Amino acid sequence: MRRHYFYSGALLLLAFFTIVTAFGQGTRGGPKIRTIIVDAGHGGTDAGARGKYSTEAEITLKLSLKLDEILRKELPDTRIVMTRKTDIFHNVREKAKIANDQNGDLFVCIHVNAAPDKKHKELSHYKTVTYYKGKGKSRKKYTRKEPVYRYWTTPNPMHGTSTYVFAADRADEKASGLLTEERYESEAEIVDVPDPKSTEAIIAARLWSQKFFKNSVKLGTMIEEEFVKIGRTSQGVLQRNHKGIWVLQATNMPAVLIETGFITDKEEEDYLNSEDGQNEMVRAIANGVLKYKQQIENRQTTRSDSSSTSKKTTTPPPVPDKSKPTQKPVAVMPSTTKRD
Ligand SMILES: [Zn+2]
């Protein structure tokens, strides 16, 4: 009799653990994120943007190493792959190849923005200029006043974070609003990439957008929300299809390019070079990644919960959380205003 109870109990326990394990493995959840690629922008011969005393390549490497460490610790079952761990140069094609060869499920690119000095022009005074007209005896002397200008520059006040996602065309704008911020930083790593206006590039970009655009916006939004929480100025999620972010659509996975601040802004250069600032930034990025991973992997459960309302959603969902009034709306740059 006692033996009978023992076996029943053991069977029940076994059944229980089987169910728990099945849930744990996400058989009812969304796709698993098994590999995350962390890409430190620039490096080696390409220093990227320059500040007063530091370079973009130095900062992106420090941030990426810290992000790698944090993600390894908190996601022990996820493979974290860095495109570079030292000060070496890869062009963006090589970066994309590493991400794809490693079967990445997520591509997180770390950069630092830069804005050129503001140019000013002011009328200083007028000078008298002498000139002659006519020939021979009719040659006459004339004078006229000409303005003299004073030129000078001041540091650009641009500051804050932004996260770029690749969008093939205007149709992708549906995912968010509009914002007009420019990406200024150096693009020395962008060599030998296809012309984004070529037919092949357009087709490839559209395919990528269909598969990965929404999730890229989702990840970008979550990261920018974390930046707002730590008090950073956020310019939101911006959408582009210019060469500078070509690498994103060359990866076969959702991909974001994070501009962690402006190296040309004294305060932000100091912040991004400080130990505390770097730790705060990678904590925020990691939080965004962790939340995204959790949401993607549990998607199927969430979807079945809201199946009754899912039919009427013609506009995609990634909109800012309205419960947080301090947060700037997540915005997307229209592809028509691109400059290149
Ligand atoms: Zn950069």
Residues whose N, C-alpha, C, O or C-beta is under 5 A from the ligand:
A	BS01	ZN	G41 G48 H111 V112 E185 S186
